[in-house]
């Protein structure tokens, strides 16, 4: 395997992981920000008020993006199988 092929495979894997993680983390981050602003405005310091909405949004994001993430993973694995001769020799 040449270094160029390795770098390309590694770069593609990191990019895919970054995109998939952002699809889950960004909605949770936005809801956490909204809840934090609400807590600061109302002086409510309840921990479950900040945890429960983020948990629900994260689960909803997982359900919404599960098909897309599976499709991305399958396309990546297909591309690795297609590049297998380059990797082995």
N, CA, C and O atoms as CSV, one atom per row, in Angstrom:
chain,resi,resn,atom,element,x,y,z
A,1,UNK,N,N,0.858,-1.175,0.000
A,1,UNK,CA,C,0.000,0.000,0.000
A,1,UNK,C,C,0.899,1.230,0.000
A,1,UNK,O,O,1.831,1.341,0.796
A,2,UNK,N,N,0.604,2.128,-0.889
A,2,UNK,CA,C,1.381,3.360,-0.953
A,2,UNK,C,C,0.880,4.332,0.115
A,2,UNK,O,O,-0.266,4.242,0.555
A,3,UNK,N,N,1.729,5.243,0.523
A,3,UNK,CA,C,1.300,6.221,1.524
A,3,UNK,C,C,0.126,7.084,1.053
A,3,UNK,O,O,-0.700,7.501,1.865
A,4,UNK,N,N,0.050,7.350,-0.244
A,4,UNK,CA,C,-1.044,8.168,-0.759
A,4,UNK,C,C,-2.396,7.479,-0.576
A,4,UNK,O,O,-3.384,8.119,-0.216
A,5,UNK,N,N,-2.430,6.177,-0.826
A,5,UNK,CA,C,-3.677,5.421,-0.658
A,5,UNK,C,C,-4.071,5.397,0.810
A,5,UNK,O,O,-5.240,5.579,1.149
A,6,UNK,N,N,-3.092,5.172,1.681
A,6,UNK,CA,C,-3.376,5.151,3.116
A,6,UNK,C,C,-3.904,6.500,3.595
A,6,UNK,O,O,-4.876,6.560,4.348
A,7,UNK,N,N,-3.269,7.566,3.162
A,7,UNK,CA,C,-3.701,8.907,3.578
A,7,UNK,C,C,-5.109,9.197,3.064
A,7,UNK,O,O,-5.921,9.784,3.780
A,8,UNK,N,N,-5.399,8.795,1.845
A,8,UNK,CA,C,-6.737,9.023,1.295
A,8,UNK,C,C,-7.801,8.240,2.063
A,8,UNK,O,O,-8.865,8.780,2.368
A,9,UNK,N,N,-7.527,6.978,2.377
A,9,UNK,CA,C,-8.478,6.172,3.149
A,9,UNK,C,C,-8.681,6.746,4.543
A,9,UNK,O,O,-9.807,6.816,5.036
A,10,UNK,N,N,-7.598,7.152,5.170
A,10,UNK,CA,C,-7.678,7.708,6.520
A,10,UNK,C,C,-8.428,9.039,6.520
A,10,UNK,O,O,-9.244,9.294,7.406
A,11,UNK,N,N,-8.158,9.875,5.540
A,11,UNK,CA,C,-8.847,11.160,5.433
A,11,UNK,C,C,-10.342,10.967,5.212
A,11,UNK,O,O,-11.157,11.655,5.828
A,12,UNK,N,N,-10.702,10.038,4.340
A,12,UNK,CA,C,-12.119,9.759,4.091
A,12,UNK,C,C,-12.812,9.242,5.350
A,12,UNK,O,O,-13.948,9.620,5.636
A,13,UNK,N,N,-12.132,8.384,6.096
A,13,UNK,CA,C,-12.716,7.847,7.331
A,13,UNK,C,C,-12.910,8.947,8.367
A,13,UNK,O,O,-13.960,9.013,9.006
A,14,UNK,N,N,-11.923,9.804,8.540
A,14,UNK,CA,C,-12.057,10.897,9.505
A,14,UNK,C,C,-13.160,11.868,9.100
A,14,UNK,O,O,-13.915,12.337,9.953
A,15,UNK,N,N,-13.261,12.170,7.824
A,15,UNK,CA,C,-14.296,13.087,7.355
A,15,UNK,C,C,-15.686,12.492,7.598
A,15,UNK,O,O,-16.599,13.193,8.032
A,16,UNK,N,N,-15.838,11.202,7.316
A,16,UNK,CA,C,-17.124,10.552,7.522
A,16,UNK,C,C,-17.502,10.543,9.003
A,16,UNK,O,O,-18.654,10.808,9.348
A,17,UNK,N,N,-16.554,10.244,9.871
A,17,UNK,CA,C,-16.824,10.248,11.312
A,17,UNK,C,C,-17.194,11.653,11.778
A,17,UNK,O,O,-18.111,11.810,12.584
A,18,UNK,N,N,-16.508,12.656,11.293
A,18,UNK,CA,C,-16.809,14.038,11.674
A,18,UNK,C,C,-18.229,14.428,11.270
A,18,UNK,O,O,-18.956,15.022,12.066
A,19,UNK,N,N,-18.625,14.106,10.063
A,19,UNK,CA,C,-19.971,14.433,9.583
A,19,UNK,C,C,-21.028,13.693,10.396
A,19,UNK,O,O,-22.047,14.277,10.765
A,20,UNK,N,N,-20.793,12.417,10.675
A,20,UNK,CA,C,-21.781,11.628,11.411
A,20,UNK,C,C,-21.911,12.088,12.858
A,20,UNK,O,O,-23.016,12.114,13.401
A,21,UNK,N,N,-20.808,12.448,13.482
A,21,UNK,CA,C,-20.861,12.923,14.866
A,21,UNK,C,C,-21.545,14.284,14.931
A,21,UNK,O,O,-22.328,14.541,15.845
A,22,UNK,N,N,-21.257,15.143,13.980
A,22,UNK,CA,C,-21.893,16.472,13.979
A,22,UNK,C,C,-23.400,16.375,13.801
A,22,UNK,O,O,-24.139,17.199,14.340
A,23,UNK,N,N,-23.865,15.385,13.058
A,23,UNK,CA,C,-25.305,15.221,12.866
A,23,UNK,C,C,-26.011,14.907,14.181
A,23,UNK,O,O,-27.201,15.192,14.322
A,24,UNK,N,N,-25.309,14.334,15.133
A,24,UNK,CA,C,-25.897,13.997,16.431
A,24,UNK,C,C,-25.611,15.084,17.465
A,24,UNK,O,O,-26.484,15.414,18.267
A,25,UNK,N,N,-24.420,15.634,17.458
A,25,UNK,CA,C,-23.995,16.567,18.507
A,25,UNK,C,C,-24.584,17.968,18.321
A,25,UNK,O,O,-24.950,18.606,19.308
A,26,UNK,N,N,-24.681,18.454,17.102
A,26,UNK,CA,C,-25.128,19.836,16.878
A,26,UNK,C,C,-26.550,20.089,17.383
A,26,UNK,O,O,-26.769,21.103,18.046
A,27,UNK,N,N,-27.528,19.221,17.104
A,27,UNK,CA,C,-28.858,19.483,17.680
A,27,UNK,C,C,-28.851,19.481,19.209
A,27,UNK,O,O,-29.531,20.293,19.837
A,28,UNK,N,N,-28.091,18.582,19.799
A,28,UNK,CA,C,-27.992,18.541,21.261
A,28,UNK,C,C,-27.334,19.805,21.799
A,28,UNK,O,O,-27.738,20.328,22.838
A,29,UNK,N,N,-26.331,20.290,21.100
A,29,UNK,CA,C,-25.660,21.520,21.504
A,29,UNK,C,C,-26.611,22.713,21.447
A,29,UNK,O,O,-26.628,23.538,22.361
A,30,UNK,N,N,-27.393,22.806,20.389
A,30,UNK,CA,C,-28.330,23.922,20.253
A,30,UNK,C,C,-29.416,23.885,21.330
A,30,UNK,O,O,-29.759,24.922,21.898
A,31,UNK,N,N,-29.951,22.709,21.610
A,31,UNK,CA,C,-30.963,22.598,22.663
A,31,UNK,C,C,-30.346,22.901,24.019
A,31,UNK,O,O,-30.987,23.538,24.855
A,32,UNK,N,N,-29.124,22.461,24.254
A,32,UNK,CA,C,-28.445,22.782,25.506
A,32,UNK,C,C,-28.259,24.278,25.676
A,32,UNK,O,O,-28.398,24.801,26.782
A,33,UNK,N,N,-27.948,24.966,24.597
A,33,UNK,CA,C,-27.793,26.417,24.648
A,33,UNK,C,C,-29.118,27.109,24.959
A,33,UNK,O,O,-29.160,28.033,25.772
A,34,UNK,N,N,-30.193,26.667,24.319
A,34,UNK,CA,C,-31.513,27.251,24.574
A,34,UNK,C,C,-31.929,27.016,26.021
A,34,UNK,O,O,-32.443,27.925,26.673
A,35,UNK,N,N,-31.715,25.816,26.523
A,35,UNK,CA,C,-32.082,25.504,27.911
A,35,UNK,C,C,-31.225,26.310,28.879
A,35,UNK,O,O,-31.731,26.777,29.899
A,36,UNK,N,N,-29.951,26.481,28.585
A,36,UNK,CA,C,-29.076,27.267,29.462
A,36,UNK,C,C,-29.519,28.729,29.513
A,36,UNK,O,O,-29.511,29.347,30.578
A,37,UNK,N,N,-29.900,29.274,28.371
A,37,UNK,CA,C,-30.401,30.654,28.354
A,37,UNK,C,C,-31.699,30.754,29.145
A,37,UNK,O,O,-31.904,31.716,29.886
A,38,UNK,N,N,-32.575,29.764,28.992
A,38,UNK,CA,C,-33.824,29.747,29.755
A,38,UNK,C,C,-33.548,29.656,31.253
A,38,UNK,O,O,-34.176,30.360,32.044
A,39,UNK,N,N,-32.616,28.796,31.645
A,39,UNK,CA,C,-32.279,28.661,33.064
A,39,UNK,C,C,-31.668,29.945,33.605
A,39,UNK,O,O,-31.957,30.335,34.737
A,40,UNK,N,N,-30.844,30.597,32.833
A,40,UNK,CA,C,-30.239,31.850,33.290
A,40,UNK,C,C,-31.287,32.953,33.414
A,40,UNK,O,O,-31.214,33.782,34.321
A,41,UNK,N,N,-32.249,32.964,32.514
A,41,UNK,CA,C,-33.277,34.005,32.546
A,41,UNK,C,C,-34.259,33.810,33.694
A,41,UNK,O,O,-34.772,34.782,34.250
A,42,UNK,N,N,-34.520,32.555,34.048
A,42,UNK,CA,C,-35.516,32.280,35.091
A,42,UNK,C,C,-34.903,31.902,36.430
A,42,UNK,O,O,-35.634,31.680,37.395
A,43,UNK,N,N,-33.599,31.824,36.511
A,43,UNK,CA,C,-32.873,31.431,37.734
A,43,UNK,C,C,-33.278,30.049,38.238
A,43,UNK,O,O,-33.279,29.800,39.443
A,44,UNK,N,N,-33.619,29.160,37.324
A,44,UNK,CA,C,-33.913,27.768,37.677
A,44,UNK,C,C,-32.637,26.963,37.458
A,44,UNK,O,O,-32.075,26.977,36.363
A,45,UNK,N,N,-32.179,26.269,38.484
A,45,UNK,CA,C,-30.943,25.495,38.390
A,45,UNK,C,C,-31.203,24.007,38.581
A,45,UNK,O,O,-30.493,23.345,39.337
A,46,UNK,N,N,-32.187,23.493,37.921
A,46,UNK,CA,C,-32.524,22.075,38.016
A,46,UNK,C,C,-31.709,21.305,36.973
A,46,UNK,O,O,-31.730,21.650,35.792
A,47,UNK,N,N,-30.991,20.263,37.409
A,47,UNK,CA,C,-30.129,19.510,36.498
A,47,UNK,C,C,-30.928,18.711,35.475
A,47,UNK,O,O,-30.509,18.573,34.325
A,48,UNK,N,N,-32.080,18.186,35.893
A,48,UNK,CA,C,-32.860,17.398,34.938
A,48,UNK,C,C,-33.430,18.268,33.826
A,48,UNK,O,O,-33.706,17.769,32.735
A,49,UNK,N,N,-33.610,19.545,34.082
A,49,UNK,CA,C,-34.117,20.446,33.050
A,49,UNK,C,C,-33.105,20.602,31.916
A,49,UNK,O,O,-33.495,20.828,30.770
A,50,UNK,N,N,-31.835,20.486,32.215
A,50,UNK,CA,C,-30.833,20.595,31.153
A,50,UNK,C,C,-30.522,19.237,30.521
A,50,UNK,O,O,-30.145,19.174,29.351
A,51,UNK,N,N,-30.674,18.160,31.278
A,51,UNK,CA,C,-30.298,16.840,30.769
A,51,UNK,C,C,-31.381,16.218,29.893
A,51,UNK,O,O,-31.086,15.700,28.816
A,52,UNK,N,N,-32.611,16.264,30.341
A,52,UNK,CA,C,-33.694,15.564,29.651
A,52,UNK,C,C,-33.945,16.078,28.227
A,52,UNK,O,O,-34.079,15.253,27.323
A,53,UNK,N,N,-34.016,17.385,27.977
A,53,UNK,CA,C,-34.212,17.829,26.582
A,53,UNK,C,C,-33.059,17.424,25.661
A,53,UNK,O,O,-33.284,17.065,24.505
A,54,UNK,N,N,-31.830,17.481,26.171
A,54,UNK,CA,C,-30.692,17.067,25.339
A,54,UNK,C,C,-30.755,15.579,25.025
A,54,UNK,O,O,-30.448,15.162,23.908
A,55,UNK,N,N,-31.152,14.783,26.006
A,55,UNK,CA,C,-31.284,13.345,25.782
A,55,UNK,C,C,-32.352,13.055,24.733
A,55,UNK,O,O,-32.140,12.243,23.832
A,56,UNK,N,N,-33.482,13.713,24.850
A,56,UNK,CA,C,-34.579,13.495,23.899
A,56,UNK,C,C,-34.177,13.926,22.491
A,56,UNK,O,O,-34.450,13.217,21.522
A,57,UNK,N,N,-33.531,15.083,22.373
A,57,UNK,CA,C,-33.111,15.567,21.048
A,57,UNK,C,C,-32.040,14.653,20.453
A,57,UNK,O,O,-32.041,14.407,19.247
A,58,UNK,N,N,-31.137,14.153,21.274
A,58,UNK,CA,C,-30.115,13.234,20.778
A,58,UNK,C,C,-30.746,11.947,20.265
A,58,UNK,O,O,-30.362,11.448,19.208
A,59,UNK,N,N,-31.702,11.409,20.998
A,59,UNK,CA,C,-32.387,10.198,20.539
A,59,UNK,C,C,-33.182,10.453,19.262
A,59,UNK,O,O,-33.194,9.612,18.364
A,60,UNK,N,N,-33.841,11.600,19.174
A,60,UNK,CA,C,-34.573,11.946,17.950
A,60,UNK,C,C,-33.623,12.117,16.761
A,60,UNK,O,O,-33.938,11.706,15.644
A,61,UNK,N,N,-32.465,12.723,17.009
A,61,UNK,CA,C,-31.475,12.882,15.934
A,61,UNK,C,C,-30.946,11.522,15.487
A,61,UNK,O,O,-30.744,11.294,14.294
A,62,UNK,N,N,-30.724,10.625,16.436
A,62,UNK,CA,C,-30.286,9.278,16.070
A,62,UNK,C,C,-31.333,8.577,15.214
A,62,UNK,O,O,-30.998,7.925,14.225
A,63,UNK,N,N,-32.593,8.711,15.595
A,63,UNK,CA,C,-33.656,8.085,14.802
A,63,UNK,C,C,-33.775,8.738,13.430
A,63,UNK,O,O,-34.000,8.049,12.435
A,64,UNK,N,N,-33.629,10.047,13.366
A,64,UNK,CA,C,-33.783,10.752,12.094
A,64,UNK,C,C,-32.629,10.472,11.136
A,64,UNK,O,O,-32.841,10.357,9.929
A,65,UNK,N,N,-31.419,10.362,11.661
A,65,UNK,CA,C,-30.242,10.215,10.804
A,65,UNK,C,C,-29.718,8.787,10.710
A,65,UNK,O,O,-28.688,8.565,10.073
A,66,UNK,N,N,-30.383,7.820,11.316
A,66,UNK,CA,C,-29.877,6.443,11.322
A,66,UNK,C,C,-29.771,5.879,9.905
A,66,UNK,O,O,-28.765,5.262,9.555
A,67,UNK,N,N,-30.793,6.088,9.102
A,67,UNK,CA,C,-30.767,5.557,7.732
A,67,UNK,C,C,-29.650,6.205,6.916
A,67,UNK,O,O,-28.935,5.524,6.182
A,68,UNK,N,N,-29.508,7.505,7.047
A,68,UNK,CA,C,-28.468,8.233,6.316
A,68,UNK,C,C,-27.072,7.787,6.749
A,68,UNK,O,O,-26.187,7.611,5.912
A,69,UNK,N,N,-26.875,7.603,8.064
A,69,UNK,CA,C,-25.568,7.168,8.561
A,69,UNK,C,C,-25.238,5.757,8.089
A,69,UNK,O,O,-24.100,5.470,7.719
A,70,UNK,N,N,-26.229,4.886,8.102
A,70,UNK,CA,C,-26.014,3.525,7.616
A,70,UNK,C,C,-25.653,3.536,6.139
A,70,UNK,O,O,-24.776,2.790,5.703
A,71,UNK,N,N,-26.321,4.372,5.380
A,71,UNK,CA,C,-26.017,4.486,3.954
A,71,UNK,C,C,-24.592,5.004,3.739
A,71,UNK,O,O,-23.878,4.509,2.867
A,72,UNK,N,N,-24.178,5.997,4.527
A,72,UNK,CA,C,-22.808,6.517,4.405
A,72,UNK,C,C,-21.779,5.439,4.726
A,72,UNK,O,O,-20.781,5.298,4.019
A,73,UNK,N,N,-22.020,4.681,5.791
A,73,UNK,CA,C,-21.093,3.611,6.162
A,73,UNK,C,C,-21.010,2.544,5.077
A,73,UNK,O,O,-19.923,2.066,4.751
A,74,UNK,N,N,-22.153,2.174,4.523
A,74,UNK,CA,C,-22.152,1.167,3.463
A,74,UNK,C,C,-21.393,1.658,2.237
A,74,UNK,O,O,-20.630,0.896,1.643
A,75,UNK,N,N,-21.587,2.909,1.849
A,75,UNK,CA,C,-20.853,3.455,0.705
A,75,UNK,C,C,-19.356,3.476,0.973
A,75,UNK,O,O,-18.558,3.199,0.077
A,76,UNK,N,N,-18.969,3.804,2.206
A,76,UNK,CA,C,-17.547,3.827,2.540
A,76,UNK,C,C,-16.953,2.418,2.478
A,76,UNK,O,O,-15.863,2.224,1.940
A,77,UNK,N,N,-17.668,1.443,3.028
A,77,UNK,CA,C,-17.157,0.076,2.993
A,77,UNK,C,C,-17.106,-0.465,1.570
A,77,UNK,O,O,-16.182,-1.203,1.228
A,78,UNK,N,N,-18.084,-0.112,0.731
A,78,UNK,CA,C,-18.029,-0.505,-0.672
A,78,UNK,C,C,-16.809,0.102,-1.358
A,78,UNK,O,O,-16.147,-0.562,-2.156
A,79,UNK,N,N,-16.514,1.353,-1.051
A,79,UNK,CA,C,-15.344,1.983,-1.673
A,79,UNK,C,C,-14.051,1.332,-1.199
A,79,UNK,O,O,-13.090,1.227,-1.961
A,80,UNK,N,N,-14.024,0.893,0.058
A,80,UNK,CA,C,-12.827,0.195,0.551
A,80,UNK,C,C,-12.672,-1.147,-0.158
A,80,UNK,O,O,-11.563,-1.526,-0.534
A,81,UNK,N,N,-13.771,-1.862,-0.342
A,81,UNK,CA,C,-13.707,-3.147,-1.039
A,81,UNK,C,C,-13.260,-2.939,-2.484
A,81,UNK,O,O,-12.494,-3.746,-3.010
A,82,UNK,N,N,-13.723,-1.876,-3.129
A,82,UNK,CA,C,-13.292,-1.589,-4.496
A,82,UNK,C,C,-11.810,-1.242,-4.556
A,82,UNK,O,O,-11.146,-1.537,-5.550
A,83,UNK,N,N,-11.287,-0.621,-3.511
A,83,UNK,CA,C,-9.869,-0.229,-3.477
A,83,UNK,C,C,-8.977,-1.328,-2.912
A,83,UNK,O,O,-7.772,-1.122,-2.771
A,84,UNK,N,N,-9.525,-2.465,-2.591
A,84,UNK,CA,C,-8.750,-3.531,-1.972
A,84,UNK,C,C,-7.507,-3.922,-2.778
A,84,UNK,O,O,-6.459,-4.148,-2.172
A,85,UNK,N,N,-7.568,-4.012,-4.094
A,85,UNK,CA,C,-6.331,-4.310,-4.831
A,85,UNK,C,C,-5.241,-3.253,-4.623
A,85,UNK,O,O,-4.059,-3.591,-4.558
A,86,UNK,N,N,-5.626,-1.985,-4.520
A,86,UNK,CA,C,-4.633,-0.935,-4.271
A,86,UNK,C,C,-4.037,-1.072,-2.876
A,86,UNK,O,O,-2.850,-0.813,-2.673
A,87,UNK,N,N,-4.852,-1.476,-1.928
A,87,UNK,CA,C,-4.393,-1.576,-0.543
A,87,UNK,C,C,-3.452,-2.761,-0.379
A,87,UNK,O,O,-2.456,-2.668,0.338
A,88,UNK,N,N,-3.756,-3.864,-1.031
A,88,UNK,CA,C,-2.962,-5.072,-0.845
A,88,UNK,C,C,-1.645,-5.038,-1.604
A,88,UNK,O,O,-0.673,-5.658,-1.172
A,89,UNK,N,N,-1.589,-4.322,-2.732
A,89,UNK,CA,C,-0.363,-4.349,-3.539
A,89,UNK,C,C,0.270,-3.009,-3.660
A,89,UNK,O,O,1.307,-2.872,-4.308
